[in-house]
Amino acid sequence: EQTAYRDILTGIASTHNAKVLDKAGNIVLELPVKNLVDTLRADAEISVSTIVFDGIISQRIVEVASEKNIQTVVGVKKGNITKMPAGITLWTKEDLN
C-alpha cells in the first residue's frame, strides 16, 4: 500500500496535482491541488478513500478529509496541524521512503 502511494506521489512530483483514490485503490479523479478542497466539498458522488497530492498537508485538507470520511492523506510534507481528527492516517514523502 505504501509503495503504491510512494509511486503515485513520485509520479506527480512538481505537477501540483492531486489524485483521488477509491477503496480499491483506483484513481477516480485527477485535479490541480488548488481545486482539491472545493471539489471534495462540492462532489458528494465521489467515494474517496485516499488522497495523494503534490503539496503540503494542511489543517484545511485534514478537516475536509474528516468530513468526507477519507481514511488516508498522502502529501509531500505536513503543515501546522493543530487538530487531528481520529481515523485519518497522514503520510508524507519521508514516511514512504
C-alpha positions in Angstrom: 0.0 0.0 0.0 2.7 2.5 1.0 4.7 1.6 -2.1 1.7 2.4 -4.3 1.3 5.7 -2.6 5.0 6.5 -3.0 4.9 5.6 -6.7 1.8 7.9 -7.2 3.5 10.7 -5.3 6.7 10.3 -7.3 4.7 10.3 -10.5 3.0 13.6 -9.7 6.1 15.4 -8.2 6.3 19.0 -9.3 2.9 19.0 -11.0 0.9 20.5 -8.2 -1.8 17.8 -8.9 -3.8 15.5 -6.7 -5.0 12.0 -7.3 -8.1 10.8 -5.5 -8.4 7.1 -5.0 -11.4 4.8 -4.1 -11.3 1.9 -1.6 -9.9 -0.4 -4.2 -7.0 1.9 -4.9 -8.3 3.0 -8.3 -7.7 6.6 -9.3 -11.2 8.2 -9.7 -10.1 11.8 -10.1 -7.1 13.8 -11.0 -7.1 17.5 -10.5 -4.9 20.5 -9.5 -4.3 20.8 -5.8 -5.7 24.3 -5.7 -9.1 22.8 -6.6 -8.9 19.8 -4.2 -10.8 21.2 -1.2 -13.6 22.8 -3.2 -14.1 19.7 -5.4 -14.2 17.3 -2.5 -16.7 19.5 -0.6 -18.9 20.0 -3.7 -19.0 16.5 -5.1 -21.0 14.1 -2.9 -21.0 11.4 -5.5 -17.3 10.5 -5.3 -16.5 7.6 -2.9 -13.0 8.5 -1.7 -10.7 6.5 0.5 -7.3 8.2 -0.2 -5.9 11.5 -1.5 -2.4 11.6 -2.8 -1.2 15.1 -3.8 1.9 17.2 -4.6 1.6 19.6 -1.8 1.7 20.3 2.0 -0.9 18.6 4.1 -2.8 21.5 5.7 -5.4 21.7 8.5 -8.0 22.5 5.9 -7.2 19.4 3.9 -7.4 17.3 7.1 -10.7 18.8 8.0 -12.2 18.1 4.6 -10.9 14.5 4.7 -12.6 14.1 8.1 -15.9 15.5 6.8 -15.8 13.1 3.8 -14.6 10.0 5.8 -11.4 9.8 3.8 -9.0 7.5 5.7 -5.6 8.3 4.2 -4.0 11.6 3.1 -0.6 11.5 1.4 1.4 14.7 0.7 4.9 16.0 0.3 5.0 17.1 3.9 2.8 18.1 6.8 1.9 21.7 7.6 0.9 23.0 11.0 -1.9 20.7 12.0 -3.4 21.6 15.4 -6.5 19.4 15.4 -6.0 15.9 14.2 -9.3 14.0 13.8 -9.5 10.3 14.7 -9.5 7.8 11.9 -7.2 9.6 9.5 -3.7 8.5 8.6 -1.3 11.0 7.2 1.7 10.0 5.2 4.5 12.3 4.0 7.1 11.7 1.3 9.6 11.0 4.1 7.3 8.4 5.7 7.1 6.4 2.4 10.9 6.2 1.7 
